[in-house]
Amino acid sequence: MIKATDRKLVVGLEIGTAKVAALVGEVLPDGMVNIIGVGSCPSRGMDKGGVNDLESVVKCVQRAIDQAELMADCQISSVYLALSGKHISCQNEIGMVPISEEEVTQEDVENVVHTAKSVRVRDEHRVLHVIPQEYAIDYQEGIKNPVGLSGVRMQAKVHLITCHNDMAKNIVKAVERCGLKVDQLIFAGLAASYSVLTEDERELGVCVVDIGGGTMDIAVYTGGALRHTKVIPYAGNVVTSDIAYAFGTPPSDAEAIKVRHGCALGSIVGKDESVEVPSVGGRPPRSLQRQTLAEVIEPRYTELLNLVNEEILQLQEQLRQQGVKHHLAAGIVLTGGAAQIEGLAACAQRVFHTQVRIGAPLNITRTDGLCPGAVLLNGGGAASLRERVPLKWRSGSGKTCYGISWLVDQAT
């Protein structure tokens, strides 16, 4: 039995285009995470990852935090905040330093990573993550852990993820107006990749696609290294919009219809299945064949997935020209709220011509009634756990709680 005062807790917050989600997890001795509190609120004031109505965002964040605090019996004062949006960029860089002693030390590794990240990024951008890909010592390449090896010079290849400074400031401002401190900003697509991928998948080559309401976050791994990240500013909301316009129903009802009755592959829908569609202007609801609904949904999902496929094909050609592993032998992993629709895996296989699975968070346990689904776990920061450090927040009883900071291997 874990004493309450010894509990290790982590809190994550994601402000998406469709939903604001807060999550509190307890880290168990075996490394699993038990979800003890969640809060969510339909998002207002966000568009494709950016803030367009600050006060509306503040209200949504406060509501989600209040729900999570009530469930977890904690007073939260700081969070790990997940970001997405078209303002996210990435670049691969190289650094080189002489080896100070006869063999590589951890300090040498930190120095070469620091050199690699000390490059000019896009104007008005800030670095979110510095993720080592691989190292080389003299003529030996493809080294994953150089500590203890001998040589004269060491090179590091790193993947940088950046975001527009003002866009980040606006989202942080919304959180701070709720009386919360942001401990770290996290790219939601990266957090999702650590949440749903296995080490074998990253080694074999895989692309994870986090499909939200306003954006699709892409992360591509080959040879165990992160090669590319990308945010596509189109996602589940365009499907909802198609349903609303096609059947003359309010957007909120269109979203509910998509979630409850939607299917991304019309061929698996029964011909006798029907859906009740609310109308506007006080008109009575209508009955609609589910097959007809699928005929609206499937083409749009196919179009969205083709945008991802084009990005993958361009990247693979670049990697091939660089002599870097480019095959995605482990296929595609789809995750996020808009990836939960029936038939999506089969629809995606027709687009990507490779194996596809719907990803769920790993190393997560759930308490019945507390965690409504994997959509709340992806990208919120709690699913990607690396190093344990104290968090500066208190439980409702005044006890000191501890958490886990989400840290990818990066030198700062």
C-alpha positions as CSV (number, residue, x, y, z in Angstrom):
1,M,0.0,0.0,0.0
2,I,1.4,3.4,-1.0
3,K,1.2,6.1,1.6
4,A,-0.6,9.2,0.4
5,T,2.4,11.3,1.3
6,D,4.7,9.1,-0.8
7,R,2.5,9.2,-3.9
8,K,4.3,10.3,-7.1
9,L,1.9,12.3,-9.2
10,V,2.2,14.0,-12.6
11,V,-0.2,16.5,-14.1
12,G,-0.5,17.3,-17.8
13,L,-2.6,19.8,-19.7
14,E,-3.4,19.9,-23.4
15,I,-5.3,22.8,-25.0
16,G,-6.5,21.5,-28.3
17,T,-8.7,23.0,-31.0
18,A,-11.6,20.6,-30.1
19,K,-11.0,19.9,-26.4
20,V,-9.0,21.1,-23.3
21,A,-7.9,18.1,-21.3
22,A,-6.2,17.9,-17.9
23,L,-4.9,14.7,-16.4
24,V,-3.4,13.7,-13.0
25,G,-1.6,10.4,-12.9
26,E,0.0,8.4,-10.0
27,V,3.3,6.7,-10.8
28,L,3.3,3.2,-9.3
29,P,6.4,1.3,-8.1
30,D,6.5,-0.8,-11.2
31,G,6.6,2.2,-13.5
32,M,2.9,2.0,-14.6
33,V,0.8,5.2,-14.4
34,N,-2.6,5.0,-12.7
35,I,-5.0,7.8,-13.7
36,I,-6.5,9.3,-10.6
37,G,-8.0,12.5,-12.1
38,V,-9.1,13.8,-15.4
39,G,-10.9,16.9,-16.6
40,S,-12.1,18.0,-20.0
41,C,-14.0,20.8,-21.6
42,P,-15.0,21.5,-25.2
43,S,-12.5,24.0,-26.5
44,R,-13.4,27.6,-27.2
45,G,-11.1,30.3,-28.5
46,M,-8.6,28.0,-30.2
47,D,-8.0,27.5,-33.9
48,K,-5.4,25.1,-35.3
49,G,-3.4,25.3,-32.2
50,G,-3.4,29.1,-31.8
51,V,-5.3,31.3,-29.4
52,N,-8.0,33.6,-31.0
53,D,-10.0,34.4,-27.9
54,L,-7.9,34.5,-24.7
55,E,-10.8,34.8,-22.2
56,S,-12.6,31.8,-23.7
57,V,-9.5,29.7,-23.5
58,V,-9.0,30.7,-19.8
59,K,-12.5,29.6,-18.9
60,C,-12.0,26.2,-20.6
61,V,-8.7,25.6,-18.9
62,Q,-10.1,26.5,-15.5
63,R,-13.0,24.2,-16.0
64,A,-10.8,21.2,-17.0
65,I,-8.4,21.9,-14.1
66,D,-11.3,22.1,-11.6
67,Q,-12.6,18.7,-12.7
68,A,-9.1,17.1,-12.4
69,E,-8.5,18.6,-9.0
70,L,-11.8,17.4,-7.7
71,M,-11.2,13.8,-8.9
72,A,-7.6,13.7,-7.7
73,D,-8.2,15.6,-4.4
74,C,-5.3,17.8,-5.2
75,Q,-4.7,21.6,-5.6
76,I,-2.7,21.9,-8.8
77,S,-0.3,24.9,-9.1
78,S,1.8,23.8,-12.0
79,V,1.4,21.7,-15.2
80,Y,3.2,20.3,-18.2
81,L,1.6,21.9,-21.2
82,A,1.3,20.2,-24.6
83,L,1.5,22.4,-27.7
84,S,0.5,21.8,-31.3
85,G,-0.2,24.1,-34.3
86,K,1.1,25.3,-37.6
87,H,3.7,27.4,-35.7
88,I,5.6,24.2,-34.8
89,S,8.7,23.6,-36.9
90,C,11.6,21.1,-37.0
91,Q,15.2,20.9,-38.3
92,N,18.1,18.5,-38.1
93,E,21.5,19.8,-37.1
94,I,25.0,18.5,-36.6
95,G,27.6,19.4,-33.9
96,M,31.2,18.5,-33.5
97,V,33.7,18.7,-30.6
98,P,37.1,17.3,-29.7
99,I,37.1,14.6,-27.0
100,S,38.6,16.0,-23.9
101,E,40.1,12.8,-22.4
102,E,41.1,9.4,-23.8
103,E,37.4,8.3,-23.8
104,V,34.1,10.0,-24.1
105,T,32.5,11.4,-20.9
106,Q,29.0,12.5,-20.2
107,E,30.3,16.1,-20.2
108,D,31.6,15.5,-23.8
109,V,28.1,14.3,-24.8
110,E,26.5,17.4,-23.3
111,N,29.0,19.6,-25.0
112,V,28.5,18.2,-28.5
113,V,24.7,18.3,-28.2
114,H,25.0,21.9,-27.0
115,T,27.1,22.7,-30.1
116,A,24.6,21.0,-32.4
117,K,21.6,23.0,-30.9
118,S,23.5,26.4,-31.0
119,V,22.3,27.2,-34.5
120,R,20.1,29.9,-35.7
121,V,16.5,28.9,-35.7
122,R,13.7,30.6,-37.6
123,D,13.0,34.2,-36.7
124,E,10.8,34.6,-33.6
125,H,11.0,30.9,-32.8
126,R,12.1,29.2,-29.6
127,V,13.5,25.7,-29.2
128,L,11.2,23.3,-27.5
129,H,13.2,20.0,-27.7
130,V,16.7,18.9,-28.6
131,I,16.6,15.2,-29.3
132,P,19.9,13.4,-30.2
133,Q,19.6,11.0,-33.1
134,E,23.0,9.4,-33.2
135,Y,26.7,10.1,-32.7
136,A,29.9,9.5,-34.6
137,I,33.5,9.2,-33.2
138,D,36.2,9.7,-35.8
139,Y,35.2,7.2,-38.6
140,Q,32.7,5.2,-36.6
141,E,29.1,6.2,-37.3
142,G,25.7,5.3,-36.0
143,I,26.7,5.2,-32.3
144,K,23.7,5.4,-29.9
145,N,25.6,5.8,-26.6
146,P,29.2,7.1,-27.0
147,V,30.1,7.3,-23.3
148,G,33.2,5.3,-22.6
149,L,34.3,5.0,-26.2
150,S,37.8,6.2,-27.4
151,G,38.5,8.7,-30.1
152,V,39.7,12.2,-31.1
153,R,36.5,13.9,-32.3
154,M,32.9,13.3,-31.7
155,Q,29.9,14.4,-33.8
156,A,26.3,14.5,-32.8
157,K,23.2,14.6,-35.0
158,V,20.1,16.1,-33.3
159,H,16.5,16.9,-34.1
160,L,15.3,20.3,-33.0
161,I,11.6,21.1,-32.5
162,T,10.8,24.8,-32.3
163,C,7.6,26.9,-32.0
164,H,6.7,30.5,-32.6
165,N,7.5,32.5,-29.5
166,D,4.4,34.6,-29.5
167,M,2.1,31.7,-30.1
168,A,3.6,29.9,-27.2
169,K,3.4,33.0,-25.0
170,N,-0.3,33.3,-25.7
171,I,-1.1,29.8,-24.7
172,V,1.1,30.0,-21.6
173,K,-0.7,33.3,-20.7
174,A,-4.1,31.5,-20.7
175,V,-2.7,28.9,-18.3
176,E,-1.1,31.5,-16.0
177,R,-4.3,33.5,-15.8
178,C,-5.8,30.4,-14.1
179,G,-3.1,30.8,-11.4
180,L,-1.0,27.9,-12.7
181,K,2.7,27.8,-13.6
182,V,3.9,26.1,-16.7
183,D,6.8,23.8,-15.8
184,Q,7.6,22.8,-19.4
185,L,6.2,23.1,-22.9
186,I,5.9,19.9,-24.8
187,F,5.2,19.2,-28.5
188,A,2.0,17.2,-28.4
189,G,3.0,15.0,-31.3
190,L,6.2,14.0,-29.6
191,A,4.4,13.2,-26.4
192,A,2.0,11.1,-28.3
193,S,4.8,9.2,-30.0
194,Y,6.4,8.3,-26.6
195,S,2.9,7.3,-25.4
196,V,1.9,4.8,-28.0
197,L,5.1,3.5,-29.7
198,T,7.2,0.6,-28.7
199,E,11.0,0.6,-28.9
200,D,10.9,-2.1,-31.6
201,E,8.6,0.1,-33.7
202,R,10.9,3.1,-33.5
203,E,13.9,0.9,-34.4
204,L,12.2,-0.7,-37.4
205,G,10.8,2.6,-38.7
206,V,7.3,4.0,-38.0
207,C,5.2,7.1,-38.4
208,V,2.8,8.1,-35.6
209,V,0.0,10.5,-36.6
210,D,-1.9,12.2,-33.8
211,I,-5.2,13.3,-35.3
212,G,-6.9,16.0,-33.3
213,G,-9.7,18.5,-34.1
214,G,-7.6,21.2,-35.8
215,T,-4.2,19.6,-36.5
216,M,-2.5,16.3,-37.4
217,D,0.9,15.9,-35.6
218,I,3.4,13.6,-37.4
219,A,6.5,12.0,-35.9
220,V,8.7,9.7,-38.0
221,Y,11.3,7.3,-36.5
222,T,13.8,5.2,-38.3
223,G,16.7,3.3,-36.8
224,G,15.5,4.3,-33.3
225,A,15.9,8.0,-34.0
226,L,13.4,10.7,-34.5
227,R,13.9,12.0,-38.1
228,H,11.0,14.3,-38.7
229,T,8.1,16.1,-37.0
230,K,5.4,18.0,-38.8
231,V,2.0,19.7,-38.0
232,I,-0.6,19.6,-40.7
233,P,-3.3,22.3,-40.0
234,Y,-6.3,20.1,-41.1
235,A,-7.9,17.3,-39.0
236,G,-11.1,16.1,-37.5
237,N,-12.9,19.4,-37.6
238,V,-13.1,19.4,-41.4
239,V,-14.9,16.1,-41.3
240,T,-17.4,17.6,-38.8
241,S,-17.9,20.5,-41.1
242,D,-18.6,18.3,-44.0
243,I,-21.3,16.5,-42.1
244,A,-22.8,19.7,-40.9
245,Y,-23.0,21.1,-44.5
246,A,-24.0,17.9,-46.2
247,F,-27.0,17.2,-43.9
248,G,-27.9,20.7,-42.7
249,T,-27.3,20.0,-39.0
250,P,-25.6,22.2,-36.3
251,P,-21.8,21.7,-35.9
252,S,-22.2,20.4,-32.4
253,D,-24.7,17.8,-33.5
254,A,-22.5,16.9,-36.5
255,E,-19.6,16.2,-34.1
256,A,-21.8,14.0,-32.0
257,I,-23.0,12.1,-35.1
258,K,-19.4,11.6,-36.2
259,V,-18.3,10.2,-32.9
260,R,-21.3,8.0,-32.3
261,H,-22.2,6.8,-35.8
262,G,-19.3,7.7,-38.1
263,C,-17.4,5.2,-40.1
264,A,-14.3,5.9,-42.3
265,L,-15.0,2.9,-44.6
266,G,-18.4,2.7,-46.2
267,S,-18.0,-1.0,-47.3
268,I,-18.2,-2.2,-43.7
269,V,-21.5,-0.4,-42.9
270,G,-24.7,-2.4,-42.9
271,K,-27.3,-1.3,-45.5
272,D,-30.1,-1.3,-43.0
273,E,-28.4,0.9,-40.4
274,S,-29.8,4.4,-39.9
275,V,-29.0,7.6,-38.0
276,E,-31.2,10.3,-36.6
277,V,-29.9,13.7,-37.7
278,P,-31.1,16.9,-35.9
279,S,-32.1,19.8,-38.1
280,V,-31.8,23.6,-37.7
281,G,-34.5,26.3,-37.4
282,G,-36.8,24.2,-35.3
283,R,-37.3,21.6,-38.0
284,P,-37.9,18.0,-37.0
285,P,-35.0,15.6,-37.1
286,R,-34.5,13.3,-40.1
287,S,-33.6,9.7,-40.5
288,L,-30.4,9.1,-42.5
289,Q,-28.8,5.9,-43.8
290,R,-25.5,5.3,-42.1
291,Q,-24.1,4.3,-45.4
292,T,-24.8,7.8,-46.7
293,L,-23.0,9.3,-43.7
294,A,-20.0,7.1,-44.4
295,E,-20.0,8.3,-48.0
296,V,-19.3,11.8,-46.7
297,I,-16.8,10.8,-44.1
298,E,-14.6,8.4,-46.0
299,P,-13.4,10.8,-48.8
300,R,-12.4,13.4,-46.3
301,Y,-10.4,11.0,-44.2
302,T,-8.8,9.7,-47.3
303,E,-7.8,13.2,-48.3
304,L,-6.4,13.9,-44.8
305,L,-4.4,10.7,-44.8
306,N,-3.1,11.4,-48.3
307,L,-1.6,14.7,-46.9
308,V,0.3,12.6,-44.4
309,N,1.4,10.1,-47.0
310,E,2.8,12.9,-49.2
311,E,4.8,14.2,-46.3
312,I,6.1,10.7,-45.6
313,L,7.1,10.1,-49.2
314,Q,9.0,13.4,-49.4
315,L,10.9,12.6,-46.2
316,Q,11.8,9.1,-47.3
317,E,13.3,10.4,-50.5
318,Q,15.4,12.9,-48.5
319,L,16.6,10.2,-46.1
320,R,17.4,7.9,-49.0
321,Q,19.5,10.6,-50.7
322,Q,21.3,11.1,-47.3
323,G,22.0,7.4,-46.9
324,V,19.8,7.2,-43.8
325,K,17.4,4.4,-43.1
326,H,14.1,5.4,-44.6
327,H,11.8,2.3,-44.6
328,L,8.9,2.3,-42.2
329,A,8.8,-1.5,-41.6
330,A,6.5,-1.0,-38.6
331,G,4.0,0.9,-40.6
332,I,1.7,3.7,-39.4
333,V,0.2,4.3,-35.9
334,L,-2.8,6.5,-35.7
335,T,-3.8,8.1,-32.4
336,G,-5.8,11.1,-31.1
337,G,-9.5,11.8,-30.7
338,A,-10.3,11.9,-34.5
339,A,-8.5,8.5,-34.9
340,Q,-11.1,6.7,-32.8
341,I,-13.7,6.5,-35.6
342,E,-14.7,3.0,-36.8
343,G,-13.0,1.7,-39.9
344,L,-10.1,4.2,-39.9
345,A,-7.3,1.6,-39.8
346,A,-8.7,-0.2,-42.9
347,C,-9.2,3.2,-44.7
348,A,-5.6,4.1,-43.9
349,Q,-4.2,0.8,-45.2
350,R,-5.6,1.7,-48.6
351,V,-3.8,5.0,-48.5
352,F,-0.4,4.0,-47.1
353,H,-0.2,0.4,-48.5
354,T,1.3,-0.8,-45.3
355,Q,0.2,-2.1,-41.9
356,V,-1.7,0.4,-39.7
357,R,-2.9,0.2,-36.1
358,I,-4.8,2.5,-33.8
359,G,-2.5,3.4,-30.9
360,A,-3.4,3.5,-27.3
361,P,-1.1,4.7,-24.4
362,L,1.3,2.2,-23.1
363,N,2.1,1.7,-19.4
364,I,-1.2,3.2,-18.3
365,T,-3.7,1.7,-16.0
366,R,-7.1,3.2,-15.4
367,T,-9.5,3.4,-12.5
368,D,-13.1,2.7,-13.7
369,G,-15.0,5.9,-14.2
370,L,-11.9,8.2,-14.1
371,C,-10.5,7.9,-17.5
372,P,-13.0,8.1,-20.4
373,G,-10.6,7.2,-23.1
374,A,-7.1,7.2,-24.6
375,V,-7.8,10.6,-26.2
376,L,-7.2,12.3,-22.9
377,L,-3.8,10.6,-22.4
378,N,-2.2,11.4,-25.7
379,G,0.0,14.4,-25.7
380,G,-0.8,15.7,-22.3
381,G,2.7,15.0,-21.0
382,A,1.8,12.4,-18.5
383,A,2.1,9.5,-21.0
384,S,5.7,10.2,-21.7
385,L,7.6,9.8,-18.5
386,R,11.4,9.8,-18.2
387,E,13.0,11.5,-15.2
388,R,11.5,11.9,-11.7
389,V,11.7,15.3,-10.1
390,P,9.7,17.1,-7.4
391,L,6.7,19.1,-8.7
392,K,5.8,22.3,-7.0
393,W,2.2,21.7,-6.1
394,R,0.3,20.6,-3.0
395,S,-2.5,18.2,-2.4
396,G,-5.8,19.4,-0.9
397,S,-4.8,18.3,2.5
398,G,-1.5,20.3,2.3
399,K,0.7,17.3,1.7
400,T,3.7,17.6,-0.6
401,C,3.2,15.6,-3.7
402,Y,5.9,14.5,-6.2
403,G,5.7,14.2,-9.9
404,I,7.6,13.2,-13.0
405,S,8.8,15.7,-15.5
406,W,8.5,14.8,-19.1
407,L,12.1,14.9,-20.4
408,V,13.4,13.6,-23.6
409,D,17.1,13.1,-23.7
410,Q,18.2,16.7,-24.2
411,A,21.0,18.9,-22.9
412,T,19.9,22.3,-21.7
